[in-house]
Amino acid sequence: MNEIANRQAYAVVKKAYNTKQRNPVTTNSDLRLIVPIVSGKTSYTFPIINGEDPNNYPDSVLLDRSDSFTAIALGLHIGKKATASDTHYDLFSYANASEFGASADDLKTIYNATINMTIDNVQFLQNFSTFRNRFAPITQNGMLQYTSAPYVNQDNFDGNTNGFTPLVPTLQMNGGSKVNIVLNLPEAVAQLASGGTIVLVVTLRGFLSLGASNFNLK
């Protein structure tokens, strides 16, 4: 992310708390929200609060009820877990044919979808296009680098920027609020590759303020 924009956003967050005469510890942080893709399903709701994720993926990062989070960027990626506990899979910001095989063509619909987000029933994102998040690199996994296997190229990928789009205005979430993030596909993914679970990963990048949730306000 742009360092100058990052610093400006941090200053705004700190000032907002200072005006309320509060000074919580605020740090750079990410929330990582993961759901499995299901054949025939067109709407996906992402768990965001600790204790509300039925999948309990070990690589997910959710928000504690006592904390608040200010999101300044949103990432959308897809990956293939070998098992529910798998944490060493790659994330992609496009439907890579080598990784997703027969599912790749169907998975293209993910980057023609929309995201809606409500906080305490107030709409903060509406028809937010996922096309903003699509990034297909020049060097792609599966393209042969030499004439003999197993030497193959890997995606040139920058986890700090690829697949992320800035959020203006920023989004303020509290562990004591009702937060609802929904991705709506224009068409369901009909064909899923065997040998694993394809997952959708929404990453909210921003600032975590410890103990600053409305849940704790008197």
PLY file of the C-alpha trace (Angstrom):
ply
format ascii 1.0
element vertex 218
property float x
property float y
property float z
element edge 217
property int vertex1
property int vertex2
end_header
0.00 0.00 0.00
1.06 3.63 -0.49
3.04 4.66 2.61
1.91 8.29 2.53
-1.75 7.31 2.29
-1.18 4.79 5.07
0.27 7.43 7.37
-2.54 9.87 6.59
-5.17 7.24 7.36
-3.44 6.41 10.64
-3.42 10.09 11.64
-7.15 10.36 10.90
-7.90 7.29 13.03
-5.88 8.59 15.98
-7.50 12.03 15.73
-10.99 10.49 15.69
-10.30 8.66 18.94
-8.67 11.72 20.51
-11.82 13.76 19.89
-13.68 11.15 21.95
-11.01 11.44 24.64
-9.85 7.92 24.02
-6.34 6.73 23.20
-6.40 3.01 22.35
-3.28 1.22 21.15
-3.65 1.26 17.35
-1.50 -0.91 15.09
-1.22 -1.97 11.47
-3.26 -5.13 11.03
-5.25 -7.31 8.63
-8.49 -9.23 8.89
-8.57 -12.39 6.78
-12.05 -13.73 6.05
-12.34 -17.14 4.36
-15.31 -19.10 3.00
-15.41 -22.23 0.81
-16.84 -22.01 -2.69
-19.87 -24.26 -3.11
-21.14 -25.47 -6.47
-24.37 -23.73 -7.46
-24.13 -21.00 -4.80
-24.32 -17.33 -5.84
-24.11 -15.49 -2.49
-21.34 -15.76 0.11
-21.40 -14.17 3.57
-18.04 -13.72 5.27
-17.67 -14.20 9.04
-15.85 -11.29 10.65
-16.27 -11.64 14.44
-14.37 -14.24 16.46
-16.62 -17.15 17.35
-18.91 -16.72 14.34
-16.93 -18.74 11.77
-18.38 -22.25 11.29
-15.30 -23.37 9.32
-12.65 -22.31 11.87
-9.89 -22.17 9.26
-6.53 -21.82 11.08
-5.36 -19.11 8.65
-8.38 -16.85 9.12
-8.01 -13.68 11.21
-11.20 -12.31 12.73
-12.09 -9.34 14.91
-12.35 -9.68 18.70
-15.52 -8.28 20.23
-13.51 -5.90 22.42
-11.61 -4.30 19.52
-12.35 -2.06 16.57
-10.88 -2.07 13.07
-10.53 0.65 10.44
-10.23 -0.81 6.93
-8.36 1.24 4.33
-8.10 -1.43 1.60
-9.91 -4.58 0.51
-8.32 -7.63 -1.10
-10.06 -10.49 -2.87
-8.21 -13.71 -3.68
-8.94 -17.36 -4.43
-6.98 -20.40 -3.34
-7.19 -24.17 -3.17
-6.83 -25.85 0.21
-5.81 -29.50 0.24
-7.61 -29.89 3.58
-9.48 -27.58 5.94
-6.31 -27.24 8.04
-4.05 -26.53 5.04
-2.13 -23.25 5.43
0.52 -23.61 2.71
-1.59 -22.94 -0.38
-1.09 -20.06 -2.81
-3.53 -17.19 -3.24
-4.41 -15.90 -6.70
-6.00 -12.65 -7.86
-7.30 -14.27 -11.05
-8.52 -17.71 -12.12
-5.22 -19.46 -12.86
-5.85 -22.45 -15.15
-2.88 -24.45 -13.89
-3.96 -24.18 -10.27
-7.73 -24.54 -10.67
-7.91 -26.79 -13.73
-11.43 -27.39 -15.04
-12.81 -24.89 -12.52
-10.78 -21.96 -13.86
-13.27 -20.79 -16.48
-16.18 -20.85 -14.00
-14.10 -19.03 -11.38
-13.75 -16.00 -13.66
-17.22 -14.99 -12.46
-15.70 -14.06 -9.07
-14.07 -11.01 -10.61
-17.31 -9.94 -12.28
-19.17 -9.95 -8.96
-20.14 -7.33 -6.38
-19.60 -6.90 -2.64
-22.10 -5.33 -0.27
-21.33 -4.44 3.33
-23.56 -3.26 6.15
-22.59 -2.22 9.68
-25.50 -2.17 12.14
-27.87 -2.33 9.14
-26.34 0.78 7.52
-25.08 0.21 3.97
-21.40 1.17 3.64
-20.52 -0.74 0.46
-23.07 -1.24 -2.28
-22.39 -2.98 -5.59
-18.64 -2.68 -5.01
-17.18 -4.27 -8.14
-14.70 -7.12 -7.60
-13.17 -6.32 -10.98
-11.18 -3.70 -9.05
-9.35 -6.61 -7.37
-8.45 -8.63 -10.45
-4.74 -8.80 -11.22
-3.34 -11.26 -13.78
0.50 -11.13 -13.82
2.68 -11.32 -16.91
4.47 -14.43 -15.65
1.91 -17.09 -14.80
1.97 -20.40 -13.01
1.90 -23.35 -15.42
3.76 -21.67 -18.28
6.76 -23.90 -19.07
10.08 -22.19 -18.47
12.21 -24.96 -19.95
11.50 -27.87 -22.26
11.81 -30.43 -19.48
9.69 -30.71 -16.36
9.44 -29.94 -13.48
10.75 -26.42 -14.12
7.76 -24.11 -14.42
7.24 -20.42 -13.90
5.51 -19.00 -10.86
3.35 -15.89 -10.76
5.15 -12.62 -10.17
3.05 -11.45 -7.25
3.30 -8.63 -4.72
1.19 -9.44 -1.64
1.28 -5.80 -0.59
-0.62 -4.55 -3.63
-1.83 -7.26 -6.04
-5.51 -8.02 -5.63
-6.08 -5.04 -3.30
-8.06 -1.88 -3.89
-8.20 1.17 -1.57
-11.35 2.02 0.37
-12.36 5.68 0.27
-13.94 6.48 2.65
-12.46 4.01 5.12
-14.67 1.50 6.94
-14.95 1.53 10.73
-15.94 -1.80 12.29
-16.51 -2.62 15.94
-16.54 -6.02 17.56
-19.80 -5.05 19.26
-21.51 -4.17 15.97
-23.38 -6.34 13.52
-21.13 -6.47 10.43
-22.35 -8.17 7.26
-20.08 -8.66 4.21
-21.68 -10.42 1.24
-20.21 -11.28 -2.16
-22.83 -11.77 -4.89
-21.86 -13.69 -8.02
-23.65 -13.01 -11.32
-23.52 -16.77 -11.94
-22.77 -19.72 -9.70
-19.55 -21.70 -10.01
-20.88 -24.93 -11.46
-17.72 -26.99 -11.76
-15.28 -27.42 -8.88
-11.93 -29.15 -9.23
-11.46 -32.34 -7.24
-8.67 -32.89 -4.74
-9.25 -29.95 -2.42
-11.51 -27.05 -1.46
-11.46 -23.77 -3.39
-11.82 -20.84 -1.03
-12.64 -17.15 -1.32
-10.43 -14.91 0.80
-11.38 -11.33 1.61
-8.57 -9.40 3.31
-9.35 -6.12 5.04
-6.17 -4.15 5.54
-5.95 -1.28 7.99
-5.63 -0.46 11.69
-6.65 -2.46 14.74
-7.53 -0.45 17.86
-7.32 -2.62 20.97
-10.20 -2.44 23.42
-11.89 0.29 21.37
-15.11 -1.50 20.46
-18.49 0.11 21.10
-19.09 -3.12 23.00
-16.98 -1.63 25.79
-18.41 1.89 25.77
-20.37 2.94 28.85
0 1
1 2
2 3
3 4
4 5
5 6
6 7
7 8
8 9
9 10
10 11
11 12
12 13
13 14
14 15
15 16
16 17
17 18
18 19
19 20
20 21
21 22
22 23
23 24
24 25
25 26
26 27
27 28
28 29
29 30
30 31
31 32
32 33
33 34
34 35
35 36
36 37
37 38
38 39
39 40
40 41
41 42
42 43
43 44
44 45
45 46
46 47
47 48
48 49
49 50
50 51
51 52
52 53
53 54
54 55
55 56
56 57
57 58
58 59
59 60
60 61
61 62
62 63
63 64
64 65
65 66
66 67
67 68
68 69
69 70
70 71
71 72
72 73
73 74
74 75
75 76
76 77
77 78
78 79
79 80
80 81
81 82
82 83
83 84
84 85
85 86
86 87
87 88
88 89
89 90
90 91
91 92
92 93
93 94
94 95
95 96
96 97
97 98
98 99
99 100
100 101
101 102
102 103
103 104
104 105
105 106
106 107
107 108
108 109
109 110
110 111
111 112
112 113
113 114
114 115
115 116
116 117
117 118
118 119
119 120
120 121
121 122
122 123
123 124
124 125
125 126
126 127
127 128
128 129
129 130
130 131
131 132
132 133
133 134
134 135
135 136
136 137
137 138
138 139
139 140
140 141
141 142
142 143
143 144
144 145
145 146
146 147
147 148
148 149
149 150
150 151
151 152
152 153
153 154
154 155
155 156
156 157
157 158
158 159
159 160
160 161
161 162
162 163
163 164
164 165
165 166
166 167
167 168
168 169
169 170
170 171
171 172
172 173
173 174
174 175
175 176
176 177
177 178
178 179
179 180
180 181
181 182
182 183
183 184
184 185
185 186
186 187
187 188
188 189
189 190
190 191
191 192
192 193
193 194
194 195
195 196
196 197
197 198
198 199
199 200
200 201
201 202
202 203
203 204
204 205
205 206
206 207
207 208
208 209
209 210
210 211
211 212
212 213
213 214
214 215
215 216
216 217
